[in-house]
Amino acid sequence: MASYFIGVDVGTGSARAGVFDLNGRMVGQASRAIEIYRPQADFVEQSSDNIWQAVCNAVRDAINQSDINPIQVKGLGFDATCSLVVLDKEGKPLTISPSGRSEQNIIVWMDHRAITQAERINALHHRVLDYVGGIISPEMQTPKLLWLKQHMPNTWANAGYYFDLPDFLTWRATGDDTRSLCSTVCKWTYMGHEDKWDASYFRQIGLEDLLEHDAAKIGRYVKTMGEPLGHGLSARAASEMGLIPGTAVSVSIIDAHAGTLGTLGASGVSGEVADFDRRVALIGGTSTGHMAISKEPRFYRRCLGALLLSSAARILA
């Protein structure tokens, strides 16, 4: 019986699922739209419940299109936008919106409500900023978290989990709250080369409480992308997706970075495959990005990186 794998890609406007054989040939695909809320200028919000439902529907549709048996699916992987998901202590959606609606619990990656907070962080010139091009963007997570603490104290007091969207998806699929090295390093200022959160940075910007209880709210365990999580797909998630409980689920990755990995086997005009550190990935979608992989850390002003994503490679964006 042939084996297959499912890849799930959650972009800004839709969730996509593809079924692939062992040779990388896609045998089924499906897409479902996801909702976007814009309550005021610079505010862009989504719902984790809505996104999860879209993911489950897309997976079911892709399996049906591929005409395979769910038992043939041997693994599942997620990538998604680097949006901020907020849940309460029971894992239920917690509002981040001026509307007060609990279902609006995601600050989308392109939301710019935290411009003032980013400016304040940049004025402090902490060493972690060296790894984000010398300045932090309001699209990154610590400015957004600082905005929540300053403007939504009830949400801050009741929050139990802060996830990057890719990590929310793997948590929802498995119940394992391990974070991805990709999301934590690229968007949360996790010091991957030191395997830790920098406590002095969080104290300096006023978010030291996030490191209480071994940083349980933002990630006490961080693993490399592609590693297996927990006991695989939970019974609940398997039922929602039409899959088998225990199906392997891997540590997630940000969508653009997944695209970068996807270029590694590509050949150039000459037909030759260049070394991985001698190519640039051009990522296009709702946003655009230029990404390169380096064996050694390289630092450039206003260039995101160098970010340690594995023991052998760093990425510049």
DRENBALUM-232917 format. One record per residue (C-alpha): residue in one letter; residue number from 1; x negated, y, z negated. Coordinates in nm, 2 decimals. Each point is the difference from the previous one (the first is absolute). Layout:
BEGIN
(A,NUM,(X,Y,Z))
...
END
This chain:
BEGIN
(M,1,(0.00,0.00,0.00))
(A,2,(-0.15,0.33,0.11))
(S,3,(-0.09,0.27,-0.26))
(Y,4,(0.10,0.37,0.01))
(F,5,(-0.07,0.32,-0.19))
(I,6,(0.21,0.31,-0.04))
(G,7,(-0.13,0.35,0.00))
(V,8,(0.21,0.29,-0.14))
(D,9,(-0.07,0.36,0.10))
(V,10,(0.19,0.28,-0.17))
(G,11,(-0.04,0.33,0.17))
(T,12,(0.16,0.33,-0.07))
(G,13,(0.32,-0.07,0.19))
(S,14,(0.03,-0.38,0.02))
(A,15,(-0.10,-0.33,-0.14))
(R,16,(-0.13,-0.26,0.26))
(A,17,(-0.07,-0.37,-0.03))
(G,18,(-0.19,-0.22,0.23))
(V,19,(-0.04,-0.38,0.01))
(F,20,(-0.34,-0.12,0.12))
(D,21,(-0.15,-0.34,0.08))
(L,22,(-0.36,-0.10,-0.09))
(N,23,(-0.13,0.15,0.32))
(G,24,(0.15,0.34,-0.08))
(R,25,(0.27,-0.02,0.26))
(M,26,(0.32,0.17,-0.11))
(V,27,(0.30,-0.23,0.04))
(G,28,(0.27,0.22,-0.16))
(Q,29,(0.04,0.36,-0.12))
(A,30,(0.27,0.23,-0.14))
(S,31,(0.04,0.35,-0.13))
(R,32,(0.24,0.17,-0.24))
(A,33,(0.03,0.38,-0.05))
(I,34,(-0.06,0.15,-0.35))
(E,35,(0.15,0.31,-0.15))
(I,36,(-0.18,0.33,-0.05))
(Y,37,(0.12,0.28,-0.23))
(R,38,(-0.11,0.36,0.02))
(P,39,(0.17,0.18,-0.30))
(Q,40,(-0.20,0.32,0.06))
(A,41,(-0.30,0.14,0.18))
(D,42,(-0.32,-0.21,-0.04))
(F,43,(0.19,-0.28,-0.18))
(V,44,(0.03,-0.34,0.18))
(E,45,(0.15,-0.29,-0.19))
(Q,46,(0.10,-0.36,0.06))
(S,47,(0.16,-0.29,-0.20))
(S,48,(-0.19,-0.32,-0.09))
(D,49,(0.33,-0.19,-0.01))
(N,50,(0.08,0.11,0.36))
(I,51,(-0.35,-0.09,0.12))
(W,52,(0.00,-0.34,-0.16))
(Q,53,(0.34,-0.08,0.16))
(A,54,(-0.14,0.11,0.34))
(V,55,(-0.30,-0.22,-0.05))
(C,56,(0.21,-0.31,-0.09))
(N,57,(0.23,0.06,0.29))
(A,58,(-0.29,0.04,0.24))
(V,59,(-0.17,-0.32,-0.12))
(R,60,(0.33,-0.20,0.04))
(D,61,(0.05,0.14,0.35))
(A,62,(-0.35,-0.07,0.10))
(I,63,(0.02,-0.36,-0.12))
(N,64,(0.33,-0.05,0.18))
(Q,65,(-0.15,0.14,0.32))
(S,66,(-0.31,-0.23,-0.02))
(D,67,(0.22,-0.30,-0.05))
(I,68,(-0.22,-0.16,-0.27))
(N,69,(0.07,-0.17,-0.32))
(P,70,(-0.08,0.21,-0.31))
(I,71,(-0.21,-0.29,-0.14))
(Q,72,(-0.24,0.06,0.29))
(V,73,(-0.08,0.35,-0.14))
(K,74,(-0.32,-0.04,-0.19))
(G,75,(-0.07,0.36,-0.10))
(L,76,(0.13,0.36,-0.02))
(G,77,(-0.19,0.33,0.01))
(F,78,(0.11,0.36,-0.05))
(D,79,(-0.12,0.34,0.12))
(A,80,(0.18,0.32,-0.06))
(T,81,(-0.04,0.38,-0.02))
(C,82,(-0.18,0.14,-0.31))
(S,83,(0.32,0.13,-0.16))
(L,84,(0.05,0.02,-0.38))
(V,85,(0.26,-0.23,-0.15))
(V,86,(0.13,0.07,-0.35))
(L,87,(0.18,-0.27,-0.21))
(D,88,(0.12,0.00,-0.36))
(K,89,(-0.13,-0.25,-0.27))
(E,90,(0.25,-0.26,0.13))
(G,91,(-0.12,0.03,0.36))
(K,92,(0.30,0.20,0.11))
(P,93,(-0.01,0.31,0.22))
(L,94,(-0.06,0.33,-0.18))
(T,95,(0.07,0.33,0.16))
(I,96,(-0.28,0.23,0.13))
(S,97,(0.26,0.23,0.17))
(P,98,(0.15,0.34,-0.09))
(S,99,(0.32,-0.17,0.10))
(G,100,(-0.03,-0.22,-0.31))
(R,101,(0.11,-0.31,0.20))
(S,102,(-0.18,-0.31,-0.14))
(E,103,(-0.01,-0.17,0.34))
(Q,104,(-0.22,0.28,0.13))
(N,105,(-0.31,-0.13,-0.18))
(I,106,(-0.27,0.03,0.26))
(I,107,(-0.21,0.31,0.08))
(V,108,(-0.09,-0.06,0.36))
(W,109,(-0.36,0.02,0.11))
(M,110,(0.06,0.33,0.19))
(D,111,(0.18,0.18,-0.28))
(H,112,(-0.18,0.32,-0.10))
(R,113,(0.17,0.09,-0.33))
(A,114,(-0.33,-0.03,-0.18))
(I,115,(-0.20,0.27,0.18))
(T,116,(-0.06,0.20,-0.32))
(Q,117,(-0.10,-0.31,-0.19))
(A,118,(-0.25,-0.09,0.27))
(E,119,(-0.15,0.35,-0.01))
(R,120,(-0.04,-0.02,-0.37))
(I,121,(-0.18,-0.34,0.02))
(N,122,(-0.23,0.12,0.27))
(A,123,(-0.10,0.30,-0.21))
(L,124,(-0.14,-0.23,-0.26))
(H,125,(-0.26,-0.16,0.25))
(H,126,(0.00,-0.34,-0.17))
(R,127,(-0.24,-0.26,0.15))
(V,128,(0.29,-0.22,0.12))
(L,129,(0.07,0.26,0.26))
(D,130,(-0.32,-0.09,0.17))
(Y,131,(0.18,-0.32,0.12))
(V,132,(0.29,0.19,0.16))
(G,133,(-0.20,0.24,0.21))
(G,134,(-0.06,0.25,-0.28))
(I,135,(0.37,0.11,-0.03))
(I,136,(0.31,-0.19,-0.10))
(S,137,(0.31,0.02,0.21))
(P,138,(0.35,0.06,-0.13))
(E,139,(0.09,-0.32,0.19))
(M,140,(-0.21,-0.20,-0.25))
(Q,141,(0.14,-0.15,-0.31))
(T,142,(-0.16,0.18,-0.30))
(P,143,(0.13,0.34,0.11))
(K,144,(0.35,-0.15,0.04))
(L,145,(-0.02,-0.17,-0.34))
(L,146,(-0.11,0.33,-0.15))
(W,147,(0.30,0.17,0.16))
(L,148,(0.23,-0.26,-0.15))
(K,149,(-0.14,0.04,-0.34))
(Q,150,(0.04,0.38,0.02))
(H,151,(0.34,0.02,0.17))
(M,152,(0.19,-0.32,-0.09))
(P,153,(-0.08,-0.07,-0.37))
(N,154,(0.29,-0.25,-0.03))
(T,155,(-0.13,-0.21,0.29))
(W,156,(-0.35,0.02,-0.14))
(A,157,(0.12,-0.12,-0.34))
(N,158,(0.20,-0.29,0.14))
(A,159,(-0.24,-0.12,0.27))
(G,160,(-0.14,-0.35,-0.03))
(Y,161,(-0.16,-0.05,0.34))
(Y,162,(-0.16,0.23,0.25))
(F,163,(-0.07,-0.19,0.33))
(D,164,(-0.14,0.08,0.33))
(L,165,(0.26,-0.13,0.24))
(P,166,(-0.21,-0.30,0.13))
(D,167,(-0.05,-0.11,-0.36))
(F,168,(0.37,0.04,-0.08))
(L,169,(0.08,-0.23,0.28))
(T,170,(-0.23,-0.28,-0.12))
(W,171,(0.12,0.05,-0.36))
(R,172,(0.36,-0.03,0.12))
(A,173,(-0.09,-0.31,0.20))
(T,174,(-0.19,-0.18,-0.28))
(G,175,(0.05,0.17,-0.33))
(D,176,(-0.38,0.05,-0.02))
(D,177,(-0.09,0.37,-0.06))
(T,178,(-0.36,-0.03,0.12))
(R,179,(-0.10,0.30,0.21))
(S,180,(-0.18,0.00,0.33))
(L,181,(-0.36,0.13,0.01))
(C,182,(0.10,0.18,0.32))
(S,183,(0.29,0.21,-0.15))
(T,184,(-0.17,0.07,-0.33))
(V,185,(-0.33,0.11,0.15))
(C,186,(0.14,0.20,0.29))
(K,187,(0.29,0.18,-0.17))
(W,188,(-0.03,-0.04,-0.38))
(T,189,(-0.37,0.09,-0.06))
(Y,190,(-0.09,-0.35,-0.13))
(M,191,(-0.38,-0.03,0.00))
(G,192,(-0.03,-0.32,0.20))
(H,193,(-0.38,-0.01,-0.01))
(E,194,(0.02,0.01,-0.38))
(D,195,(0.31,-0.21,-0.03))
(K,196,(0.18,0.24,-0.23))
(W,197,(0.21,0.31,-0.04))
(D,198,(-0.21,0.30,-0.10))
(A,199,(0.14,0.10,-0.34))
(S,200,(-0.17,0.34,0.01))
(Y,201,(0.19,0.10,0.32))
(F,202,(0.33,-0.09,-0.15))
(R,203,(-0.07,0.19,-0.32))
(Q,204,(-0.12,0.30,0.20))
(I,205,(0.32,0.03,0.21))
(G,206,(0.23,-0.08,-0.29))
(L,207,(0.11,-0.36,0.09))
(E,208,(-0.20,-0.19,-0.26))
(D,209,(0.32,-0.16,-0.13))
(L,210,(0.01,-0.21,0.32))
(L,211,(-0.30,-0.19,-0.12))
(E,212,(0.17,-0.11,-0.32))
(H,213,(0.05,-0.38,-0.04))
(D,214,(-0.28,-0.08,0.24))
(A,215,(0.16,0.22,0.28))
(A,216,(0.31,-0.22,0.01))
(K,217,(0.22,0.26,0.17))
(I,218,(-0.24,0.05,0.29))
(G,219,(-0.20,-0.32,0.02))
(R,220,(-0.19,-0.21,-0.25))
(Y,221,(-0.09,-0.26,0.26))
(V,222,(-0.13,0.09,0.35))
(K,223,(-0.09,-0.26,0.27))
(T,224,(-0.13,0.01,0.35))
(M,225,(0.24,0.00,0.29))
(G,226,(0.09,-0.35,0.12))
(E,227,(-0.05,-0.18,-0.33))
(P,228,(0.29,-0.22,-0.12))
(L,229,(0.24,0.14,-0.26))
(G,230,(0.15,-0.18,-0.29))
(H,231,(0.20,-0.31,0.08))
(G,232,(0.11,0.13,0.34))
(L,233,(0.35,0.11,0.10))
(S,234,(0.24,0.00,-0.29))
(A,235,(0.33,-0.19,0.01))
(R,236,(0.19,0.33,0.01))
(A,237,(-0.20,0.15,0.29))
(A,238,(0.00,-0.33,0.19))
(S,239,(0.38,-0.01,-0.01))
(E,240,(0.02,0.36,0.12))
(M,241,(-0.24,-0.07,0.29))
(G,242,(0.12,-0.34,0.10))
(L,243,(-0.34,-0.16,-0.09))
(I,244,(-0.13,-0.27,-0.23))
(P,245,(-0.10,0.09,-0.37))
(G,246,(-0.37,-0.02,-0.05))
(T,247,(-0.09,0.11,0.35))
(A,248,(-0.34,0.17,-0.02))
(V,249,(0.00,0.38,-0.02))
(S,250,(-0.32,0.20,0.04))
(V,251,(-0.12,0.32,-0.16))
(S,252,(0.13,0.29,0.21))
(I,253,(-0.17,0.27,0.21))
(I,254,(0.10,0.35,0.11))
(D,255,(0.15,0.01,0.36))
(A,256,(-0.27,0.20,0.17))
(H,257,(-0.28,-0.21,-0.16))
(A,258,(0.17,-0.31,0.12))
(G,259,(-0.02,0.15,0.35))
(T,260,(-0.37,0.06,-0.05))
(L,261,(-0.06,-0.37,-0.08))
(G,262,(0.21,-0.09,0.30))
(T,263,(-0.26,0.16,0.23))
(L,264,(-0.29,-0.21,-0.13))
(G,265,(0.04,-0.27,0.26))
(A,266,(0.06,0.23,0.29))
(S,267,(-0.24,0.02,0.29))
(G,268,(-0.11,0.33,0.16))
(V,269,(0.00,0.09,0.37))
(S,270,(-0.31,-0.21,0.05))
(G,271,(0.17,-0.31,-0.14))
(E,272,(-0.24,-0.02,-0.29))
(V,273,(0.11,0.00,-0.36))
(A,274,(-0.18,0.28,-0.18))
(D,275,(-0.12,-0.03,-0.36))
(F,276,(0.27,0.09,-0.25))
(D,277,(-0.20,0.31,-0.11))
(R,278,(-0.03,0.13,0.36))
(R,279,(0.36,0.07,0.08))
(V,280,(0.28,0.25,-0.09))
(A,281,(0.36,-0.09,-0.03))
(L,282,(0.25,0.26,0.12))
(I,283,(0.33,-0.05,-0.19))
(G,284,(0.32,0.16,0.13))
(G,285,(0.35,0.01,-0.13))
(T,286,(0.19,0.26,-0.21))
(S,287,(-0.35,0.11,-0.10))
(T,288,(-0.34,-0.05,0.17))
(G,289,(-0.33,-0.11,-0.13))
(H,290,(-0.36,-0.07,0.11))
(M,291,(-0.16,-0.28,-0.20))
(A,292,(-0.35,-0.15,0.00))
(I,293,(-0.16,-0.27,-0.20))
(S,294,(-0.36,0.03,-0.14))
(K,295,(-0.23,-0.24,-0.17))
(E,296,(-0.14,0.28,-0.22))
(P,297,(0.18,0.29,-0.18))
(R,298,(0.01,0.32,0.20))
(F,299,(0.15,0.32,-0.12))
(Y,300,(0.13,0.28,0.21))
(R,301,(0.19,0.31,-0.11))
(R,302,(0.37,-0.03,0.07))
(C,303,(-0.04,-0.36,0.12))
(L,304,(0.17,-0.25,-0.23))
(G,305,(-0.26,-0.24,-0.12))
(A,306,(-0.23,-0.18,-0.05))
(L,307,(0.25,-0.24,-0.14))
(L,308,(-0.11,-0.35,-0.11))
(L,309,(0.25,-0.25,0.14))
(S,310,(-0.21,-0.31,-0.03))
(S,311,(-0.35,-0.10,-0.11))
(A,312,(-0.12,0.04,0.36))
(A,313,(0.18,0.30,0.14))
(R,314,(0.11,0.35,-0.07))
(I,315,(0.25,0.20,0.20))
(L,316,(0.00,0.37,0.11))
(A,317,(0.32,0.17,0.11))
END
